[in-house]
Amino acid sequence: MRETVYWLVGPGARVRHAVEFAPGTFPGGQLLPTVCNRWIKIPFAGGGHAESIIQRCPECTSAVRPHQPCEVTWNA
Ligand SMILES: [Zn+2]
């Protein structure tokens, strides 16, 4: 696992998943693999309902925890 993981909310989703790629370096709509082996679409800038979402995917959480990476809560 990389040193930093980013927690983001896919469009229309209600939980955050962890990804190992900085979402800000990809265009909105780009698919990225999550730590829990799903795919997540990077939300479009200004899509903004996500700030209030704090719930994290339990599978990502348990996969990330042992590595103790830097964790960034990312919003478009
Ligand atoms: Zn997940």
N, CA, C, O and the ligand as a Tripos MOL2 file, in Angstrom:
@<TRIPOS>MOLECULE
protein
  305   303    77     0     0
PROTEIN
NO_CHARGES

@<TRIPOS>ATOM
      1 N           0.8400   -1.2040    0.0000 N.3       1 MET1
      2 CA          0.0000    0.0000    0.0000 C.3       1 MET1
      3 C           0.8720    1.2500    0.0000 C.2       1 MET1
      4 O           1.9350    1.2840    0.6190 O.2       1 MET1
      5 N           0.4030    2.2720   -0.7040 N.am      2 ARG2
      6 CA          1.1520    3.5210   -0.7740 C.3       2 ARG2
      7 C           1.0940    4.2660    0.5530 C.2       2 ARG2
      8 O           0.3690    3.8790    1.4690 O.2       2 ARG2
      9 N           1.8620    5.3310    0.6370 N.am      3 GLU3
     10 CA          1.9700    6.0620    1.9070 C.3       3 GLU3
     11 C           0.7330    6.8860    2.2090 C.2       3 GLU3
     12 O           0.4730    7.2370    3.3600 O.2       3 GLU3
     13 N          -0.0300    7.1920    1.1640 N.am      4 THR4
     14 CA         -1.2180    8.0200    1.3430 C.3       4 THR4
     15 C          -2.4120    7.3330    0.6900 C.2       4 THR4
     16 O          -2.3120    6.8340   -0.4310 O.2       4 THR4
     17 N          -3.5220    7.3110    1.3830 N.am      5 VAL5
     18 CA         -4.7760    6.8990    0.7560 C.3       5 VAL5
     19 C          -5.7650    8.0620    0.8250 C.2       5 VAL5
     20 O          -5.7140    8.9000    1.7260 O.2       5 VAL5
     21 N          -6.6490    8.0800   -0.1410 N.am      6 TYR6
     22 CA         -7.6390    9.1560   -0.2730 C.3       6 TYR6
     23 C          -9.0210    8.5400   -0.1240 C.2       6 TYR6
     24 O          -9.3580    7.5660   -0.7980 O.2       6 TYR6
     25 N          -9.8030    9.1120    0.7530 N.am      7 TRP7
     26 CA        -11.1720    8.6460    0.9720 C.3       7 TRP7
     27 C         -12.1040    9.5210    0.1540 C.2       7 TRP7
     28 O         -12.1760   10.7300    0.3760 O.2       7 TRP7
     29 N         -12.8190    8.9220   -0.7870 N.am      8 LEU8
     30 CA        -13.7270    9.7200   -1.5940 C.3       8 LEU8
     31 C         -15.0580    9.0190   -1.7890 C.2       8 LEU8
     32 O         -15.1970    7.8110   -1.6010 O.2       8 LEU8
     33 N         -16.0280    9.8300   -2.1740 N.am      9 VAL9
     34 CA        -17.3970    9.3740   -2.3750 C.3       9 VAL9
     35 C         -17.6850    9.3830   -3.8690 C.2       9 VAL9
     36 O         -17.5630   10.4230   -4.5170 O.2       9 VAL9
     37 N         -18.0550    8.2640   -4.4070 N.am     10 GLY10
     38 CA        -18.4480    8.2190   -5.8120 C.3      10 GLY10
     39 C         -19.7650    8.9420   -6.0200 C.2      10 GLY10
     40 O         -20.5200    9.1430   -5.0690 O.2      10 GLY10
     41 N         -20.0540    9.3390   -7.2660 N.am     11 PRO11
     42 CA        -21.3030   10.0450   -7.5460 C.3      11 PRO11
     43 C         -22.5090    9.2260   -7.0670 C.2      11 PRO11
     44 O         -22.6640    8.0620   -7.4360 O.2      11 PRO11
     45 N         -23.3420    9.8370   -6.2570 N.am     12 GLY12
     46 CA        -24.5480    9.1850   -5.7690 C.3      12 GLY12
     47 C         -24.3370    8.2070   -4.6320 C.2      12 GLY12
     48 O         -25.3040    7.6390   -4.1250 O.2      12 GLY12
     49 N         -23.0980    7.9960   -4.2190 N.am     13 ALA13
     50 CA        -22.8260    7.0140   -3.1690 C.3      13 ALA13
     51 C         -22.9370    7.6500   -1.7870 C.2      13 ALA13
     52 O         -22.9570    8.8740   -1.6560 O.2      13 ALA13
     53 N         -23.0090    6.8100   -0.7630 N.am     14 ARG14
     54 CA        -23.2110    7.3120    0.5970 C.3      14 ARG14
     55 C         -22.0870    6.8930    1.5470 C.2      14 ARG14
     56 O         -22.1270    7.2150    2.7350 O.2      14 ARG14
     57 N         -21.1080    6.1910    1.0390 N.am     15 VAL15
     58 CA        -19.9530    5.8540    1.8740 C.3      15 VAL15
     59 C         -18.6800    6.2320    1.1240 C.2      15 VAL15
     60 O         -18.6550    6.3290   -0.1020 O.2      15 VAL15
     61 N         -17.6380    6.4390    1.9030 N.am     16 ARG16
     62 CA        -16.3370    6.7280    1.3210 C.3      16 ARG16
     63 C         -15.5460    5.4430    1.1420 C.2      16 ARG16
     64 O         -15.5260    4.5800    2.0190 O.2      16 ARG16
     65 N         -14.9010    5.3330    0.0000 N.am     17 HIS17
     66 CA        -13.9490    4.2480   -0.2350 C.3      17 HIS17
     67 C         -12.5410    4.8410   -0.2980 C.2      17 HIS17
     68 O         -12.3600    6.0250   -0.5820 O.2      17 HIS17
     69 N         -11.5630    4.0000   -0.0310 N.am     18 ALA18
     70 CA        -10.1710    4.4330   -0.0890 C.3      18 ALA18
     71 C          -9.5650    4.0740   -1.4440 C.2      18 ALA18
     72 O          -9.7590    2.9700   -1.9520 O.2      18 ALA18
     73 N          -8.8350    5.0170   -2.0150 N.am     19 VAL19
     74 CA         -8.0620    4.7540   -3.2280 C.3      19 VAL19
     75 C          -6.6120    5.1660   -2.9830 C.2      19 VAL19
     76 O          -6.3230    5.9930   -2.1190 O.2      19 VAL19
     77 N          -5.7150    4.5760   -3.7560 N.am     20 GLU20
     78 CA         -4.2890    4.8420   -3.5590 C.3      20 GLU20
     79 C          -3.7320    5.8490   -4.5570 C.2      20 GLU20
     80 O          -2.5260    6.0950   -4.5910 O.2      20 GLU20
     81 N          -4.6110    6.4290   -5.3680 N.am     21 PHE21
     82 CA         -4.1740    7.4060   -6.3650 C.3      21 PHE21
     83 C          -4.7810    8.7500   -6.0120 C.2      21 PHE21
     84 O          -5.9450    8.8160   -5.6170 O.2      21 PHE21
     85 N          -4.0260    9.8040   -6.1440 N.am     22 ALA22
     86 CA         -4.5450   11.1330   -5.8270 C.3      22 ALA22
     87 C          -5.6610   11.4870   -6.8040 C.2      22 ALA22
     88 O          -5.4020   11.6670   -7.9940 O.2      22 ALA22
     89 N          -6.8980   11.5880   -6.3180 N.am     23 PRO23
     90 CA         -8.0170   11.7900   -7.2480 C.3      23 PRO23
     91 C          -7.9170   13.0970   -8.0140 C.2      23 PRO23
     92 O          -8.4140   13.2090   -9.1350 O.2      23 PRO23
     93 N          -7.2690   14.0910   -7.4040 N.am     24 GLY24
     94 CA         -7.1900   15.3930   -8.0480 C.3      24 GLY24
     95 C          -6.3660   15.4140   -9.3220 C.2      24 GLY24
     96 O          -6.4080   16.3880  -10.0750 O.2      24 GLY24
     97 N          -5.6200   14.3530   -9.5700 N.am     25 THR25
     98 CA         -4.7850   14.3190  -10.7720 C.3      25 THR25
     99 C          -5.4930   13.6440  -11.9400 C.2      25 THR25
    100 O          -4.9160   13.4970  -13.0170 O.2      25 THR25
    101 N          -6.7490   13.2310  -11.7300 N.am     26 PHE26
    102 CA         -7.5230   12.5930  -12.7970 C.3      26 PHE26
    103 C          -8.7780   13.4090  -13.0670 C.2      26 PHE26
    104 O          -9.2560   14.1240  -12.1860 O.2      26 PHE26
    105 N          -9.3160   13.3080  -14.2810 N.am     27 PRO27
    106 CA        -10.5570   14.0350  -14.5810 C.3      27 PRO27
    107 C         -11.7680   13.3980  -13.8940 C.2      27 PRO27
    108 O         -11.7680   12.2030  -13.6020 O.2      27 PRO27
    109 N         -12.7970   14.2110  -13.6410 N.am     28 GLY28
    110 CA        -14.0470   13.6930  -13.1120 C.3      28 GLY28
    111 C         -14.5870   12.6020  -14.0290 C.2      28 GLY28
    112 O         -14.5020   12.7000  -15.2530 O.2      28 GLY28
    113 N         -15.1400   11.5700  -13.4190 N.am     29 GLY29
    114 CA        -15.6840   10.4660  -14.1980 C.3      29 GLY29
    115 C         -14.7000    9.3340  -14.4370 C.2      29 GLY29
    116 O         -15.0970    8.2370  -14.8280 O.2      29 GLY29
    117 N         -13.4180    9.5930  -14.2060 N.am     30 GLN30
    118 CA        -12.4030    8.5530  -14.3480 C.3      30 GLN30
    119 C         -12.6420    7.4530  -13.3050 C.2      30 GLN30
    120 O         -12.9430    7.7490  -12.1480 O.2      30 GLN30
    121 N         -12.5100    6.2090  -13.7080 N.am     31 LEU31
    122 CA        -12.6520    5.0990  -12.7690 C.3      31 LEU31
    123 C         -11.3170    4.7980  -12.1070 C.2      31 LEU31
    124 O         -10.2790    4.7290  -12.7660 O.2      31 LEU31
    125 N         -11.3630    4.6220  -10.8000 N.am     32 LEU32
    126 CA        -10.1700    4.2170  -10.0600 C.3      32 LEU32
    127 C         -10.4910    2.9800   -9.2400 C.2      32 LEU32
    128 O         -11.6120    2.8370   -8.7530 O.2      32 LEU32
    129 N          -9.5210    2.0810   -9.0790 N.am     33 PRO33
    130 CA         -9.7470    0.9110   -8.2200 C.3      33 PRO33
    131 C          -9.7040    1.3130   -6.7520 C.2      33 PRO33
    132 O          -8.8440    2.0880   -6.3340 O.2      33 PRO33
    133 N         -10.6390    0.7790   -5.9770 N.am     34 THR34
    134 CA        -10.6370    1.0440   -4.5410 C.3      34 THR34
    135 C          -9.8110   -0.0170   -3.8310 C.2      34 THR34
    136 O          -9.4740   -1.0520   -4.4060 O.2      34 THR34
    137 N          -9.4950    0.2550   -2.5880 N.am     35 VAL35
    138 CA         -8.7400   -0.7000   -1.7780 C.3      35 VAL35
    139 C          -9.5340   -1.9960   -1.5760 C.2      35 VAL35
    140 O          -8.9470   -3.0640   -1.4030 O.2      35 VAL35
    141 N         -10.8730   -1.9000   -1.6000 N.am     36 CYS36
    142 CA        -11.7150   -3.0830   -1.4160 C.3      36 CYS36
    143 C         -12.0470   -3.7690   -2.7490 C.2      36 CYS36
    144 O         -12.9970   -4.5460   -2.8400 O.2      36 CYS36
    145 N         -11.2490   -3.4670   -3.7730 N.am     37 ASN37
    146 CA        -11.3800   -4.1380   -5.0630 C.3      37 ASN37
    147 C         -12.6880   -3.8680   -5.7920 C.2      37 ASN37
    148 O         -13.2150   -4.7370   -6.4860 O.2      37 ASN37
    149 N         -13.1970   -2.6760   -5.6290 N.am     38 ARG38
    150 CA        -14.2880   -2.2070   -6.4620 C.3      38 ARG38
    151 C         -13.7280   -1.1210   -7.3740 C.2      38 ARG38
    152 O         -12.5270   -0.8490   -7.3670 O.2      38 ARG38
    153 N         -14.6090   -0.5050   -8.1570 N.am     39 TRP39
    154 CA        -14.2430    0.6590   -8.9700 C.3      39 TRP39
    155 C         -15.0780    1.8240   -8.5070 C.2      39 TRP39
    156 O         -16.2560    1.6790   -8.1810 O.2      39 TRP39
    157 N         -14.4530    2.9730   -8.4820 N.am     40 ILE40
    158 CA        -15.1720    4.1720   -8.0740 C.3      40 ILE40
    159 C         -14.9290    5.2450   -9.1120 C.2      40 ILE40
    160 O         -13.8190    5.3960   -9.6240 O.2      40 ILE40
    161 N         -15.9850    5.9920   -9.4180 N.am     41 LYS41
    162 CA        -15.8570    7.1100  -10.3500 C.3      41 LYS41
    163 C         -15.4810    8.3500   -9.5660 C.2      41 LYS41
    164 O         -16.0910    8.6660   -8.5450 O.2      41 LYS41
    165 N         -14.4800    9.0420  -10.0520 N.am     42 ILE42
    166 CA        -14.1160   10.3040   -9.4160 C.3      42 ILE42
    167 C         -15.2560   11.2930   -9.6190 C.2      42 ILE42
    168 O         -15.6930   11.5230  -10.7470 O.2      42 ILE42
    169 N         -15.7410   11.8810   -8.5180 N.am     43 PRO43
    170 CA        -16.8380   12.8400   -8.6680 C.3      43 PRO43
    171 C         -16.3840   14.0850   -9.4310 C.2      43 PRO43
    172 O         -15.2140   14.4660   -9.3890 O.2      43 PRO43
    173 N         -17.3230   14.7020  -10.1200 N.am     44 PHE44
    174 CA        -17.0240   15.9160  -10.8530 C.3      44 PHE44
    175 C         -16.9370   17.0930   -9.8930 C.2      44 PHE44
    176 O         -17.6600   17.1470   -8.8980 O.2      44 PHE44
    177 N         -16.0610   18.0210  -10.1910 N.am     45 ALA45
    178 CA        -15.9320   19.2160   -9.3610 C.3      45 ALA45
    179 C         -17.2720   19.9330   -9.2980 C.2      45 ALA45
    180 O         -17.9590   20.0830  -10.3090 O.2      45 ALA45
    181 N         -17.6360   20.3740   -8.0960 N.am     46 GLY46
    182 CA        -18.9030   21.0700   -7.9250 C.3      46 GLY46
    183 C         -20.0890   20.1330   -7.7890 C.2      46 GLY46
    184 O         -21.2270   20.5820   -7.6530 O.2      46 GLY46
    185 N         -19.8300   18.8420   -7.8250 N.am     47 GLY47
    186 CA        -20.9020   17.8720   -7.6510 C.3      47 GLY47
    187 C         -21.4630   17.8590   -6.2440 C.2      47 GLY47
    188 O         -22.5660   17.3720   -5.9980 O.2      47 GLY47
    189 N         -20.7140   18.3800   -5.3660 N.am     48 GLY48
    190 CA        -20.6950   18.5360   -3.9630 C.3      48 GLY48
    191 C         -21.8350   18.1860   -3.0370 C.2      48 GLY48
    192 O         -22.4550   19.1100   -2.5110 O.2      48 GLY48
    193 N         -22.1550   16.9690   -2.8020 N.am     49 HIS49
    194 CA        -22.9970   16.6070   -1.6630 C.3      49 HIS49
    195 C         -22.1330   15.8480   -0.6690 C.2      49 HIS49
    196 O         -22.6040   15.4480    0.3960 O.2      49 HIS49
    197 N         -20.8690   15.6520   -1.0200 N.am     50 ALA50
    198 CA        -20.0640   14.6260   -0.3530 C.3      50 ALA50
    199 C         -19.4650   15.0630    0.9790 C.2      50 ALA50
    200 O         -19.1260   14.2220    1.8110 O.2      50 ALA50
    201 N         -19.3340   16.3590    1.1850 N.am     51 GLU51
    202 CA        -18.6340   16.8130    2.3870 C.3      51 GLU51
    203 C         -19.2480   16.2470    3.6610 C.2      51 GLU51
    204 O         -18.5400   15.9660    4.6280 O.2      51 GLU51
    205 N         -20.5720   16.0800    3.6580 N.am     52 SER52
    206 CA        -21.2680   15.6320    4.8640 C.3      52 SER52
    207 C         -21.1450   14.1250    5.0850 C.2      52 SER52
    208 O         -21.5380   13.6180    6.1350 O.2      52 SER52
    209 N         -20.6130   13.4230    4.1210 N.am     53 ILE53
    210 CA        -20.5470   11.9650    4.2290 C.3      53 ILE53
    211 C         -19.2530   11.5580    4.9360 C.2      53 ILE53
    212 O         -18.1500   11.7910    4.4400 O.2      53 ILE53
    213 N         -19.4190   10.9510    6.0890 N.am     54 ILE54
    214 CA        -18.2450   10.5500    6.8600 C.3      54 ILE54
    215 C         -18.1400    9.0370    6.9960 C.2      54 ILE54
    216 O         -17.1170    8.5200    7.4450 O.2      54 ILE54
    217 N         -19.1870    8.3340    6.6120 N.am     55 GLN55
    218 CA        -19.1690    6.8870    6.7630 C.3      55 GLN55
    219 C         -18.1590    6.2710    5.8010 C.2      55 GLN55
    220 O         -18.1000    6.6340    4.6260 O.2      55 GLN55
    221 N         -17.3750    5.3450    6.3110 N.am     56 ARG56
    222 CA        -16.3390    4.7180    5.4860 C.3      56 ARG56
    223 C         -16.6590    3.2520    5.2460 C.2      56 ARG56
    224 O         -17.1920    2.5570    6.1110 O.2      56 ARG56
    225 N         -16.3160    2.8040    4.0430 N.am     57 CYS57
    226 CA        -16.4880    1.4000    3.6850 C.3      57 CYS57
    227 C         -15.7240    0.5210    4.6880 C.2      57 CYS57
    228 O         -14.5230    0.7130    4.8780 O.2      57 CYS57
    229 N         -16.4000   -0.4340    5.3260 N.am     58 PRO58
    230 CA        -15.7120   -1.2580    6.3250 C.3      58 PRO58
    231 C         -14.5940   -2.1190    5.7320 C.2      58 PRO58
    232 O         -13.5960   -2.3840    6.4020 O.2      58 PRO58
    233 N         -14.7530   -2.5510    4.4970 N.am     59 GLU59
    234 CA        -13.6970   -3.3710    3.8760 C.3      59 GLU59
    235 C         -12.4410   -2.5430    3.6090 C.2      59 GLU59
    236 O         -11.3220   -2.9990    3.8450 O.2      59 GLU59
    237 N         -12.6410   -1.3280    3.1180 N.am     60 CYS60
    238 CA        -11.4840   -0.4450    2.9330 C.3      60 CYS60
    239 C         -10.8310   -0.1420    4.2800 C.2      60 CYS60
    240 O          -9.6060   -0.1480    4.4000 O.2      60 CYS60
    241 N         -11.6540    0.1200    5.2830 N.am     61 THR61
    242 CA        -11.1290    0.4720    6.5990 C.3      61 THR61
    243 C         -10.2310   -0.6260    7.1430 C.2      61 THR61
    244 O          -9.1340   -0.3530    7.6300 O.2      61 THR61
    245 N         -10.6930   -1.8660    7.0630 N.am     62 SER62
    246 CA         -9.8900   -2.9430    7.6380 C.3      62 SER62
    247 C          -8.6600   -3.2440    6.7940 C.2      62 SER62
    248 O          -7.6560   -3.7330    7.3130 O.2      62 SER62
    249 N          -8.7290   -2.9540    5.4910 N.am     63 ALA63
    250 CA         -7.5540   -3.1710    4.6410 C.3      63 ALA63
    251 C          -6.4880   -2.1040    4.8670 C.2      63 ALA63
    252 O          -5.2900   -2.3790    4.7980 O.2      63 ALA63
    253 N          -6.9430   -0.8860    5.1380 N.am     64 VAL64
    254 CA         -6.0240    0.2380    5.2890 C.3      64 VAL64
    255 C          -5.3540    0.2400    6.6590 C.2      64 VAL64
    256 O          -4.1710    0.5550    6.7830 O.2      64 VAL64
    257 N          -6.1170   -0.1110    7.6720 N.am     65 ARG65
    258 CA         -5.6820    0.0940    9.0620 C.3      65 ARG65
    259 C          -4.2870   -0.4550    9.3720 C.2      65 ARG65
    260 O          -3.4850    0.2630    9.9670 O.2      65 ARG65
    261 N          -3.9670   -1.6830    8.9980 N.am     66 PRO66
    262 CA         -2.6490   -2.2130    9.3870 C.3      66 PRO66
    263 C          -1.4800   -1.4410    8.7860 C.2      66 PRO66
    264 O          -0.3730   -1.4660    9.3240 O.2      66 PRO66
    265 N          -1.7260   -0.7520    7.6690 N.am     67 HIS67
    266 CA         -0.6390   -0.0450    6.9820 C.3      67 HIS67
    267 C          -0.4220    1.3480    7.5400 C.2      67 HIS67
    268 O           0.6290    1.9490    7.3160 O.2      67 HIS67
    269 N          -1.3910    1.8640    8.2560 N.am     68 GLN68
    270 CA         -1.3160    3.1950    8.8500 C.3      68 GLN68
    271 C          -0.7970    4.2450    7.8820 C.2      68 GLN68
    272 O           0.1630    4.9490    8.1960 O.2      68 GLN68
    273 N          -1.4110    4.3610    6.7150 N.am     69 PRO69
    274 CA         -0.9710    5.3900    5.7760 C.3      69 PRO69
    275 C          -1.4760    6.7550    6.2300 C.2      69 PRO69
    276 O          -2.2920    6.8680    7.1440 O.2      69 PRO69
    277 N          -0.9630    7.7900    5.5590 N.am     70 CYS70
    278 CA         -1.5660    9.1080    5.6970 C.3      70 CYS70
    279 C          -2.9380    9.0600    5.0270 C.2      70 CYS70
    280 O          -3.0580    8.6120    3.8870 O.2      70 CYS70
    281 N          -3.9590    9.5150    5.7260 N.am     71 GLU71
    282 CA         -5.3140    9.4160    5.1740 C.3      71 GLU71
    283 C          -5.8680   10.7880    4.8750 C.2      71 GLU71
    284 O          -5.9010   11.6650    5.7380 O.2      71 GLU71
    285 N          -6.3040   10.9620    3.6390 N.am     72 VAL72
    286 CA         -6.8340   12.2400    3.1950 C.3      72 VAL72
    287 C          -8.3180   12.0650    2.8690 C.2      72 VAL72
    288 O          -8.6920   11.1890    2.0890 O.2      72 VAL72
    289 N          -9.1480   12.8990    3.4680 N.am     73 THR73
    290 CA        -10.5630   12.9260    3.0970 C.3      73 THR73
    291 C         -10.7090   13.8760    1.9270 C.2      73 THR73
    292 O         -10.5080   15.0830    2.0610 O.2      73 THR73
    293 N         -11.0560   13.3280    0.7920 N.am     74 TRP74
    294 CA        -11.0080   14.1080   -0.4500 C.3      74 TRP74
    295 C         -12.4140   14.4030   -0.9690 C.2      74 TRP74
    296 O         -13.2590   13.5120   -1.0540 O.2      74 TRP74
    297 N         -12.6450   15.6520   -1.3090 N.am     75 ASN75
    298 CA        -13.8920   16.0510   -1.9520 C.3      75 ASN75
    299 C         -13.5760   16.8060   -3.2290 C.2      75 ASN75
    300 O         -12.6070   17.5630   -3.2920 O.2      75 ASN75
    301 N         -14.4010   16.5970   -4.2490 N.am     76 ALA76
    302 CA        -14.1670   17.2570   -5.5430 C.3      76 ALA76
    303 C         -14.3090   18.7620   -5.4010 C.2      76 ALA76
    304 O         -14.1490   19.4920   -6.3790 O.2      76 ALA76
    305 ZN        -14.3000    0.1790   -0.0480 Zn       77 ZN77
@<TRIPOS>BOND
     1     1     2 1
     2     2     3 1
     3     3     4 2
     4     3     5 am
     5     5     6 1
     6     6     7 1
     7     7     8 2
     8     7     9 am
     9     9    10 1
    10    10    11 1
    11    11    12 2
    12    11    13 am
    13    13    14 1
    14    14    15 1
    15    15    16 2
    16    15    17 am
    17    17    18 1
    18    18    19 1
    19    19    20 2
    20    19    21 am
    21    21    22 1
    22    22    23 1
    23    23    24 2
    24    23    25 am
    25    25    26 1
    26    26    27 1
    27    27    28 2
    28    27    29 am
    29    29    30 1
    30    30    31 1
    31    31    32 2
    32    31    33 am
    33    33    34 1
    34    34    35 1
    35    35    36 2
    36    35    37 am
    37    37    38 1
    38    38    39 1
    39    39    40 2
    40    39    41 am
    41    41    42 1
    42    42    43 1
    43    43    44 2
    44    43    45 am
    45    45    46 1
    46    46    47 1
    47    47    48 2
    48    47    49 am
    49    49    50 1
    50    50    51 1
    51    51    52 2
    52    51    53 am
    53    53    54 1
    54    54    55 1
    55    55    56 2
    56    55    57 am
    57    57    58 1
    58    58    59 1
    59    59    60 2
    60    59    61 am
    61    61    62 1
    62    62    63 1
    63    63    64 2
    64    63    65 am
    65    65    66 1
    66    66    67 1
    67    67    68 2
    68    67    69 am
    69    69    70 1
    70    70    71 1
    71    71    72 2
    72    71    73 am
    73    73    74 1
    74    74    75 1
    75    75    76 2
    76    75    77 am
    77    77    78 1
    78    78    79 1
    79    79    80 2
    80    79    81 am
    81    81    82 1
    82    82    83 1
    83    83    84 2
    84    83    85 am
    85    85    86 1
    86    86    87 1
    87    87    88 2
    88    87    89 am
    89    89    90 1
    90    90    91 1
    91    91    92 2
    92    91    93 am
    93    93    94 1
    94    94    95 1
    95    95    96 2
    96    95    97 am
    97    97    98 1
    98    98    99 1
    99    99   100 2
   100    99   101 am
   101   101   102 1
   102   102   103 1
   103   103   104 2
   104   103   105 am
   105   105   106 1
   106   106   107 1
   107   107   108 2
   108   107   109 am
   109   109   110 1
   110   110   111 1
   111   111   112 2
   112   111   113 am
   113   113   114 1
   114   114   115 1
   115   115   116 2
   116   115   117 am
   117   117   118 1
   118   118   119 1
   119   119   120 2
   120   119   121 am
   121   121   122 1
   122   122   123 1
   123   123   124 2
   124   123   125 am
   125   125   126 1
   126   126   127 1
   127   127   128 2
   128   127   129 am
   129   129   130 1
   130   130   131 1
   131   131   132 2
   132   131   133 am
   133   133   134 1
   134   134   135 1
   135   135   136 2
   136   135   137 am
   137   137   138 1
   138   138   139 1
   139   139   140 2
   140   139   141 am
   141   141   142 1
   142   142   143 1
   143   143   144 2
   144   143   145 am
   145   145   146 1
   146   146   147 1
   147   147   148 2
   148   147   149 am
   149   149   150 1
   150   150   151 1
   151   151   152 2
   152   151   153 am
   153   153   154 1
   154   154   155 1
   155   155   156 2
   156   155   157 am
   157   157   158 1
   158   158   159 1
   159   159   160 2
   160   159   161 am
   161   161   162 1
   162   162   163 1
   163   163   164 2
   164   163   165 am
   165   165   166 1
   166   166   167 1
   167   167   168 2
   168   167   169 am
   169   169   170 1
   170   170   171 1
   171   171   172 2
   172   171   173 am
   173   173   174 1
   174   174   175 1
   175   175   176 2
   176   175   177 am
   177   177   178 1
   178   178   179 1
   179   179   180 2
   180   179   181 am
   181   181   182 1
   182   182   183 1
   183   183   184 2
   184   183   185 am
   185   185   186 1
   186   186   187 1
   187   187   188 2
   188   187   189 am
   189   189   190 1
   190   190   191 1
   191   191   192 2
   192   191   193 am
   193   193   194 1
   194   194   195 1
   195   195   196 2
   196   195   197 am
   197   197   198 1
   198   198   199 1
   199   199   200 2
   200   199   201 am
   201   201   202 1
   202   202   203 1
   203   203   204 2
   204   203   205 am
   205   205   206 1
   206   206   207 1
   207   207   208 2
   208   207   209 am
   209   209   210 1
   210   210   211 1
   211   211   212 2
   212   211   213 am
   213   213   214 1
   214   214   215 1
   215   215   216 2
   216   215   217 am
   217   217   218 1
   218   218   219 1
   219   219   220 2
   220   219   221 am
   221   221   222 1
   222   222   223 1
   223   223   224 2
   224   223   225 am
   225   225   226 1
   226   226   227 1
   227   227   228 2
   228   227   229 am
   229   229   230 1
   230   230   231 1
   231   231   232 2
   232   231   233 am
   233   233   234 1
   234   234   235 1
   235   235   236 2
   236   235   237 am
   237   237   238 1
   238   238   239 1
   239   239   240 2
   240   239   241 am
   241   241   242 1
   242   242   243 1
   243   243   244 2
   244   243   245 am
   245   245   246 1
   246   246   247 1
   247   247   248 2
   248   247   249 am
   249   249   250 1
   250   250   251 1
   251   251   252 2
   252   251   253 am
   253   253   254 1
   254   254   255 1
   255   255   256 2
   256   255   257 am
   257   257   258 1
   258   258   259 1
   259   259   260 2
   260   259   261 am
   261   261   262 1
   262   262   263 1
   263   263   264 2
   264   263   265 am
   265   265   266 1
   266   266   267 1
   267   267   268 2
   268   267   269 am
   269   269   270 1
   270   270   271 1
   271   271   272 2
   272   271   273 am
   273   273   274 1
   274   274   275 1
   275   275   276 2
   276   275   277 am
   277   277   278 1
   278   278   279 1
   279   279   280 2
   280   279   281 am
   281   281   282 1
   282   282   283 1
   283   283   284 2
   284   283   285 am
   285   285   286 1
   286   286   287 1
   287   287   288 2
   288   287   289 am
   289   289   290 1
   290   290   291 1
   291   291   292 2
   292   291   293 am
   293   293   294 1
   294   294   295 1
   295   295   296 2
   296   295   297 am
   297   297   298 1
   298   298   299 1
   299   299   300 2
   300   299   301 am
   301   301   302 1
   302   302   303 1
   303   303   304 2
@<TRIPOS>SUBSTRUCTURE
     1 MET1         2 RESIDUE 1 A MET
     2 ARG2         6 RESIDUE 1 A ARG
     3 GLU3        10 RESIDUE 1 A GLU
     4 THR4        14 RESIDUE 1 A THR
     5 VAL5        18 RESIDUE 1 A VAL
     6 TYR6        22 RESIDUE 1 A TYR
     7 TRP7        26 RESIDUE 1 A TRP
     8 LEU8        30 RESIDUE 1 A LEU
     9 VAL9        34 RESIDUE 1 A VAL
    10 GLY10       38 RESIDUE 1 A GLY
    11 PRO11       42 RESIDUE 1 A PRO
    12 GLY12       46 RESIDUE 1 A GLY
    13 ALA13       50 RESIDUE 1 A ALA
    14 ARG14       54 RESIDUE 1 A ARG
    15 VAL15       58 RESIDUE 1 A VAL
    16 ARG16       62 RESIDUE 1 A ARG
    17 HIS17       66 RESIDUE 1 A HIS
    18 ALA18       70 RESIDUE 1 A ALA
    19 VAL19       74 RESIDUE 1 A VAL
    20 GLU20       78 RESIDUE 1 A GLU
    21 PHE21       82 RESIDUE 1 A PHE
    22 ALA22       86 RESIDUE 1 A ALA
    23 PRO23       90 RESIDUE 1 A PRO
    24 GLY24       94 RESIDUE 1 A GLY
    25 THR25       98 RESIDUE 1 A THR
    26 PHE26      102 RESIDUE 1 A PHE
    27 PRO27      106 RESIDUE 1 A PRO
    28 GLY28      110 RESIDUE 1 A GLY
    29 GLY29      114 RESIDUE 1 A GLY
    30 GLN30      118 RESIDUE 1 A GLN
    31 LEU31      122 RESIDUE 1 A LEU
    32 LEU32      126 RESIDUE 1 A LEU
    33 PRO33      130 RESIDUE 1 A PRO
    34 THR34      134 RESIDUE 1 A THR
    35 VAL35      138 RESIDUE 1 A VAL
    36 CYS36      142 RESIDUE 1 A CYS
    37 ASN37      146 RESIDUE 1 A ASN
    38 ARG38      150 RESIDUE 1 A ARG
    39 TRP39      154 RESIDUE 1 A TRP
    40 ILE40      158 RESIDUE 1 A ILE
    41 LYS41      162 RESIDUE 1 A LYS
    42 ILE42      166 RESIDUE 1 A ILE
    43 PRO43      170 RESIDUE 1 A PRO
    44 PHE44      174 RESIDUE 1 A PHE
    45 ALA45      178 RESIDUE 1 A ALA
    46 GLY46      182 RESIDUE 1 A GLY
    47 GLY47      186 RESIDUE 1 A GLY
    48 GLY48      190 RESIDUE 1 A GLY
    49 HIS49      194 RESIDUE 1 A HIS
    50 ALA50      198 RESIDUE 1 A ALA
    51 GLU51      202 RESIDUE 1 A GLU
    52 SER52      206 RESIDUE 1 A SER
    53 ILE53      210 RESIDUE 1 A ILE
    54 ILE54      214 RESIDUE 1 A ILE
    55 GLN55      218 RESIDUE 1 A GLN
    56 ARG56      222 RESIDUE 1 A ARG
    57 CYS57      226 RESIDUE 1 A CYS
    58 PRO58      230 RESIDUE 1 A PRO
    59 GLU59      234 RESIDUE 1 A GLU
    60 CYS60      238 RESIDUE 1 A CYS
    61 THR61      242 RESIDUE 1 A THR
    62 SER62      246 RESIDUE 1 A SER
    63 ALA63      250 RESIDUE 1 A ALA
    64 VAL64      254 RESIDUE 1 A VAL
    65 ARG65      258 RESIDUE 1 A ARG
    66 PRO66      262 RESIDUE 1 A PRO
    67 HIS67      266 RESIDUE 1 A HIS
    68 GLN68      270 RESIDUE 1 A GLN
    69 PRO69      274 RESIDUE 1 A PRO
    70 CYS70      278 RESIDUE 1 A CYS
    71 GLU71      282 RESIDUE 1 A GLU
    72 VAL72      286 RESIDUE 1 A VAL
    73 THR73      290 RESIDUE 1 A THR
    74 TRP74      294 RESIDUE 1 A TRP
    75 ASN75      298 RESIDUE 1 A ASN
    76 ALA76      302 RESIDUE 1 A ALA
    77 ZN77       305 GROUP 0 **** ****
